[in-house]
C-alpha cells in the first residue's frame, strides 16, 4: 500500500508518522514552497498529548512549550469566577502543554524527515484534484504534475480543494464572531502556567496563555493571546490582511486589573493576526472510494476549547490503524469514517453552542454584566464545575476517556 497525503499541516504530518509506525509507505504533498515555523500559540490537551506521546514526541514538546497547571475563568472586571487544575495535576496520565504552533509543526516535520526520509515531504505541490480507478488514485497538482497512490487522504485544511471536489457548493459558516491573535513577551502572569479566559464573546473576550519560558534571559515568557467579539451584522475578517492594533485595542482599553494590564499586553505584541471564527456544518460522508478527508478538511470547527488539533491527531491514528488491518483499502477508509465522523460532529456542534467559555457567558447573564461581591449568590462552584466537565465529556477528554485511549 502507498498513501498520498495532501497537506503537510498537523494532521498530514501526524498521519505520515502513524502510517510509518505501522509499516505503511506514504508521501506528503504540501502546497507551500517551504515549511516554516509560523503562527501563534496552540494548547495540546491531554488527549492530544496522548497521541503525540505514542509517536515518541512528548519529551520534545515539553522542552519547547509550557506544561499548564491550571485553567482560570475571569469576568471582564478581573474577578475570578472558577479555577481548576489541568493536565497531570487534574489526574490525567498525560500533561497539557501550551506551545507555539510553528514549533509544534516544526517538531512534527523534523520527525517525519528523520524517520521517513528527506523525500517524504514534497513542498510546492498544491493539489488541484484527485481521480481514481479500481486500483488506485491520481493526485493532480497546480504545476501540472501528478502522483499515483493506493489511496489519497485530504489533510488540506478548512479550505480543502479535495473536499470542494465532492461538495462544490459548500460555504464556510460565519456567525459574526471575529478574532485577533498575537504573541507578546511578558512577565509570567499569575503562576506563569495558567490558561486564562477573561470576559465573554458578547462584550469582549480574551484567551491568554504562555507558550515558551524565559525567551530573553530575563525571565519573560512568550504569551499567546486571542481576542474575540461577537457583533450582529458584522462583516467577516479577511485572512489575507494583518491585524490592526486600532481594530482590537479599543475593545479592551479599560481592562486593567491588579494582576494584568490587558491593553499593554495587546500593544506590546510582536505581530497581530486577524481571523474570522468560522466552521462548516458536519457532513455525513467523508469517504469516496479510495479518497477520504481528515483533520480540518473533514471537520472544521470553531477554535474553542483547544480541541481542533486533538481531533486531527486522533483522526491520524484511527485512520492509520484501519489501513494497517489490511484488506480492501476503500473499506478501511469507510471504517475510519464510521469511527470518527460522529464524535467530531458532536464537537463541532458543542463548540458552537456550549463551548468552555459558557462559564463566562452564564456568569455575565446572572450578574447583569456587573462586578459581584459574592459569586455564590448567583451560581455555585459546583454548578460551574458541571459546565466545565460537560464540555470535556463531549470533546472526549474527560479523565476516564483519555486514560481509556479515546
CORURTA-V779853 format. One record per backbone hydrogen bond with DSSP energy under -0.5 kcal/mol. NH is the residue of the N-H (numbers start at 0). CO is the residue of the C=O. Records with the same first field share a line. If there is no record, write none. Layout:
# CORURTA-V779853
NH = CO ; CO
This chain:
# CORURTA-V779853
2 = 24
3 = 150
4 = 2 ; 26
5 = 3 ; 152
6 = 4 ; 28
8 = 154
12 = 8
13 = 9
14 = 10
15 = 11
16 = 12
17 = 13
18 = 14
19 = 15
20 = 16
21 = 17 ; 18
22 = 19
23 = 18
24 = 0 ; 22
26 = 2
27 = 119
28 = 4
29 = 27 ; 121
35 = 33
37 = 35
41 = 98
43 = 41 ; 96
44 = 42 ; 305
47 = 44
48 = 44
49 = 45
50 = 46
51 = 47
52 = 48
53 = 49
54 = 50
55 = 52
56 = 51
60 = 56
61 = 57
62 = 58
63 = 59
64 = 60
65 = 97
67 = 65 ; 95
68 = 192
69 = 192
70 = 83
71 = 194
72 = 81
73 = 196
74 = 78
77 = 74
80 = 72
81 = 72
83 = 70
85 = 68
88 = 85
89 = 86
90 = 87
91 = 86
96 = 43
97 = 65
98 = 41
99 = 210
100 = 39
103 = 99
104 = 100
105 = 101
106 = 102
107 = 103
108 = 104
109 = 105
110 = 106
111 = 107
112 = 108
113 = 109
114 = 110
115 = 111
116 = 111 ; 112
119 = 116
121 = 27 ; 119
122 = 120
123 = 31
124 = 29
126 = 124
127 = 139
128 = 139
130 = 137
132 = 135
136 = 148
137 = 130
138 = 146
139 = 128
140 = 144
141 = 125
143 = 140
146 = 138
148 = 136
149 = 1
150 = 1
151 = 289
152 = 3
153 = 151 ; 291
154 = 5 ; 152
159 = 156
163 = 159
164 = 160
165 = 161 ; 162
166 = 162
169 = 166
172 = 278
173 = 171
174 = 276
177 = 175 ; 228
178 = 274
179 = 226
180 = 272
181 = 224
182 = 270
183 = 222
185 = 183 ; 220
191 = 188
194 = 69
195 = 193 ; 207
196 = 71
197 = 205
198 = 73
199 = 203
202 = 199
203 = 199
204 = 227
205 = 197
206 = 225
207 = 195
208 = 223
210 = 221
211 = 221
214 = 219
220 = 185
221 = 211
222 = 183 ; 220
223 = 208 ; 221
224 = 181
225 = 206
226 = 179
227 = 204
228 = 177
229 = 200
230 = 175 ; 228
233 = 230
238 = 236
240 = 237
242 = 271
246 = 243
247 = 243
248 = 244
250 = 247
251 = 248
252 = 249
254 = 251
255 = 253
256 = 254 ; 259
261 = 254 ; 259
264 = 260
265 = 261
266 = 262
267 = 263
268 = 265
269 = 182
270 = 182
272 = 180
273 = 240
274 = 178
276 = 176
277 = 275
278 = 172
279 = 299
287 = 290
289 = 287
290 = 287
291 = 151
293 = 153
296 = 293
297 = 294
298 = 294
299 = 295
303 = 301
306 = 303
310 = 306
311 = 307
312 = 308
313 = 309
314 = 310
315 = 311
316 = 312
317 = 313
318 = 314
319 = 315
320 = 316
321 = 317
322 = 318
323 = 319
324 = 320 ; 321
325 = 322
331 = 327
332 = 328
333 = 329
334 = 330
335 = 331
336 = 332
337 = 333
338 = 334
339 = 335
340 = 336
343 = 339
344 = 340
345 = 341
346 = 342
347 = 343
348 = 344
349 = 345
350 = 346
351 = 347
352 = 348
353 = 349
357 = 354
358 = 355
360 = 356
361 = 357
362 = 358
363 = 359
364 = 360
365 = 361
366 = 362
367 = 363 ; 364
368 = 363
376 = 373
377 = 374
378 = 374
383 = 379
384 = 380
385 = 381
386 = 382
387 = 383
388 = 384
389 = 385
390 = 386
391 = 387
392 = 388
393 = 389
394 = 390
395 = 391 ; 392
396 = 391
397 = 391
400 = 397
401 = 397
402 = 398
403 = 399
404 = 400 ; 401
405 = 400
